[in-house]
């Protein structure tokens, strides 16, 4: 899940292209046809049958590395956050953890750092991307998480989805798919959600889901049980996208990551036809009609997807750096990220405080609820004052 803070077994290959017909597994040992009567031979002949694998299997190391990197950065964020020192008397959760303790649950219910810490670490904030030329935040935000629940949910999903894909397609293609999809999710998010900050790897995770869907479609003729696989995958994608209509969830990052991954899947995850692979592994001296490596529709999808992806990324980046808000051009698009109900509102609530300072003592009053408190601050940076105002008004 992408958060917004508003304060494997072997691949099956079938012989016939339609669903429901006989299936064979290329990983099984081939059956030797009857040879008829054998003639005597002065020397024994050993017939060794090798297991035939049509595609290479890779050892997955990049996905575990991504998991370790995300968890490590979350630990670093908690170290930088240092709730006991920076919250000025607020009740930190898990105080026995010392500087690794969490922000109060009313400020961050996911057991994590403050929004100011995430902003300092590289969270996606559109104003800084556009006006301070910090476009690197489009990449850095996908490695940060808002809390323990957030990072655990995303990393478990990454392991279950990413390891299988890396085994099938290798670390180069899956690594590029993950990072570019994350960038695409951040880009679409920045074009539509221009208040608050956004962090999380879910754009990249949805890119992996999108890549799985396009991989199934572009390699349609080589898969078994593909009708059931397609239906299952679509249901999983729809359910996960539906969760994104809840408040404080950045569904535009999910959608942008999914669309990017879907197009990248046609480019990176294309498979040669099984007949072409079988012909390459056939016995020497066996003549067979030449098979093409790819079907014509595979070439068409490859070219179209690459063109659409490049054009979309360039157009989106130009619009973002020009400061365009796509909500001005699409009056209903905001419903893709949050649908208001009687239980919740989708409008971001801005908080305002009035403060006076004498020495290092700051007297702050929340204008929305009238609550007042006095804080001792070694420094009065705007981010610290905004954080205290959010706590006071929550």
N, C-alpha and C positions, 0 to 999 in steps of 0.2 A: 504494500500500500504506500502511495506517495502522500506525505503529510504536508499540509499547509498550516502555518502558524499565523493566525489572524491577529493575534496581539502581537535393467536393461538387458535386456536379453538380445539375442541375435535378430536381425531384421528379416522379416518374412518376405518372400518373393513368390508371386503366383504366376501360373502359366497362362491362364486366360484373363482377359482384361475386365471381365464383368464380375460383379459381386456374387458370392454364393457358390462359385464353382470350385473345383478341386484346387487345393493349395499345396505347395511344396516349400520346404525350408532349405535354402542354399547351404546352411551350416551342417545339414545331415550328410552322412556318408553316402556317396552315389552308389546306386545298385548296379552291379556288374551283370550285363546280359549273358544268357547262356551261351557257352562257347562250342557246344556240340561235343563230338568225341575228341578226346585228347590223344595225341600221338606220343609214343615213347620218346624220351629225350635223354641223351647221355649225361646231361648236367641238369640239376634241379633249377627251376625258375621261381623266384620269389616275386609275387605280385603284391606290391605295396599300394594301398589306396589312401591318398591324402584327403584330409578334410578340405572341402572347397569353400572358401569365403569370398563372395563377390566383391566386397568392399573392405578396406582396411579398418581395423579397430585401433583407436588411439587410447593412450593412457591419460586420464583426466587429471591435470595438475593446475590449469589456469583457473577453473571455477573455484577450487579450494583456496587458491591464492586470493581471488576476489573476496571470498568470504572472510578470510583472515584480515584483508585490508580494511573492509567495512567495519569489522568488530574492533580492530585496532584504532581506527579513527574515532569510533564512538567512545572508547576508553580515553583517548586523548582529549576529546571534547569535554568529557566529564572532569578530567583533571584541570583543564583550563577554566571550566565553569566555577568550581570551588564555591559551592552554595553557601557553606557556613560563613565565609568571609564576605561575599558580595551581596548576600540577601539581607544583611543588616537586621538580624533578629527574627527574620521569617523562619517558620518551622520547616526546616529541610526534612525530606523523607529519607529514612535510613541514616540517621546522624552518626551511627557507629562506623559508617564507611569513611568518615572524615571528609576530605575535600572531594571525594567521589560521590558524596550523597546527592540525592535528586532534589530538583526544585519542588516546591509545594504542589500538591496534586491539583489544586484549583488553578494553578498557572500552567502546569504541564501534566495532564493525567496519564501520560505514557511512560512515566518514570525516566525523565531525561533532563537535559540541560535547559537553560533559558534561551529565549529567542535571540537575545543579544549575543550570547556565546555562539550560537549557530551562525548568526550573521557574521561574526568575526572570523569563523572557520571557513566561510565560503558559501553560505546558503544563497539560493537564487533570490535576488531582490532586483526587480526590474529597473528601479530608479538608478541603481549603481551600474547596472549593465549599460543603460542608455546614456546617462549623463556623466558617468565617471569612467567610462570605457573599460569596465570590468567584465568583458565577455567571457572570461575564464570561468565565471560562476555558472555558466550553462553546463560545464563539465564537473566542476567541483561539487555542486549540490547533490549529484547522484551518488556520492560516496559518504554523505552525512545522513544521520537518522535522528529523529526527534526523541526517541526513548528506547528503553529496553524492549518493550512490546513491539515497537516498530521494527527494530533491527532484527529481532528473532523471527518475526513473521516473514520478512523479506529474505533473510538468509536461508531459512528452511525451504522457501519456494525456489530460491536460486539453486540449492543443492539438488532438489528433486527434478527440476527442469534442466538445469545447465549441465550436470554431469553426464546425463544420457546423450545430450546433443554433442558435447565435446568428445565423447567416445565414438560417436558416429562420424563427425565431421572435422575434428581436430581443433587445436587451440587457436590457430590463426583466424579461421573463419568465424568461430563462435566468439572470440575476443572482439573482433571488429563488429560483429552483429550486436553484441552487448553494449559497447561504448557508443556506437553511432545511434543506436535506438535510444539510449539514455539522453544523448544530445538532442535528438528529435523530440523526445518528450519534454525536455526543458524548454525547447524553442516554442512549441505550441503553448505550453503553460505560460510563458512570458508574454505571448501575444494576447492572451485573454485574461489572465489573472495578474493584475498589475499593482495590487496592494498586498502588504504582508510579505512573508518569506515562504519559500518552499524547499523541502529537502526530501531525499529518499531515492532508493534504487528501483522503485516500481516501474518507472518508464522503461528502464532497460529490461526488467523482467517481463513486462508486457511485450517488449520487442522480441524476446525469446519465444513467447506464445505465438506472436504473429509469424515469426519465422517457422515454427512448427506447422502452422496452418498452410503457409505457402509452399513449404517443402512437401507436404502431403499432396497438394494440388499439382505442382510441377513434376513430381515423380509418380503421378497417379497410376501409371501402367505397371509399376513394379511392386506395388504393395498388396498384401493380403489383408482381408478383413477391413478394407479401407472405408466402407460405408459406416461401420460402427465406430471406427477411429475418428472419422470426420465429425459425426454427430456428437461424440463425447467431447472432442476438442472445442466445438462451437458452444456447447452448453457451459463448459468451464470458462471460456472467454466472456460469454454473456453475463454469467453470474458475477465474475470479478469486475466487469465494467459497471454492473448495476450497483455494486457497493460504492462506486465512486460518486453517486448522486447524494451521498450523505454530506453534511456540512463538515468543513475542515479537511476534506479529502480532495487532493488535486487530481481530478479526473481528466483534465486536459493533458497532464503528463502521461496518464495511462493511455489515452487515445493517441497522442502523438508518438509515444513509444511503440504502440501496437502497429500503427500505420507504417512507421519506419521499418520495423522488423518484418512486417508482411512483405514490403517491397524488397528488402534486403534478402529475404529468404529465396526469392526467385533468382537473385544474383549469386549468392554464396552457397546455397544448399542444393544446387542442381545435381542430379545423379545421371550417369550414363545408363543407357538401356541395358537390361539384363542380357539380352541376346548378344550385344556387343561385348559385354564382359565375359560371357560364356565362351564366345568365339576366341577371345584372347587366351583363355585357359584351356582350350581344346587340345587334344593330342596332336602332335606333329604328324603331318602327312594326311590329316583329315581335312578334306576340302568341303567348304560350306559357303553358301552365298554370303557376300559381304554385308554386314550389318552397320547401319549408321549409329554413331555414338549417341546422338540425341534426336528426339522427335522434333519436327518443325515447330510445333506449338511451344516447346521448351525454349527454342531460340527466340521466338516472338515475345514470350513473357520476359525473358532475360533482358532484351533490348528495351522494351516498353517500361519495365520497372526501373531500370537504371536511369532512363531519361526523366521519368516522373520524380524519382527520388532526388536527383541532383537539382532539377528545376525547383522543386518544392523547398528544399533546404536553402538554396540561394535566395529565393523570393522571401521566405520567412525571415531570414537573417537580415536582409535589406530593410524589410518593413519594421522589424524590431529596432534596429539601430537608428531608424528615422523617427522612432517614438510613436509608432502607430498603435492604437488600441483597437483590436479587431472587433470588440463589442460594439463599436460605433458603426460597423458595417454589417453586423449580424445581430439583430435584436433578440433572437431566441437562443443563441448559442450558449448563453450562461446556464441554461437549464441542463446542458450536458454535464456540468460539474456539480450542480446542486439544485434539487427540486424542493421548493419550500412546502412545508406541511403545517398542520396545527401543532405538531410536536417540536418543530425547529424553524428557525429563520436562516435564510441564506445571506442576509445582509451583514457585512462586516461592521462591527460596532467600534467606533473610534472612542478613545477615552481621553479626557482632558483633565488636567490638574493645575491647581494654583499653588505656587511654592514661594517661600521666602527663605533666605539664607543668612545666618549670622555665624561667621567663622566656618567651622565644619559641620554645623547643625543646620539641617534643612527641614523646615516645617511645610508639609505638603497636605493639600486638601483635594479630594476627588470631587469634581464639580457635578458628577452624575448622581452620586449617592450621599455626598456630604461627609464621608469618612475622612478622618484627619489622623496624621501620625507625624512623629519627629524622628528623623534619621541622622545618624552620625556618619558622614561620608568623608573619606580621605581625599576624594576627588569627585567633582560633579560633572562628569562627562554626560553628553546628551543621551547616550544609550543606557547608562545606569539610571538616570532620572526617568526615562521612558519605561524602563523595566519596573521601577518602584511604583510608578503611576498605574501601570497595568495591574500590579498586585493589589494596590489599594482600592482600585475600582472593580476588581473581580469579586 
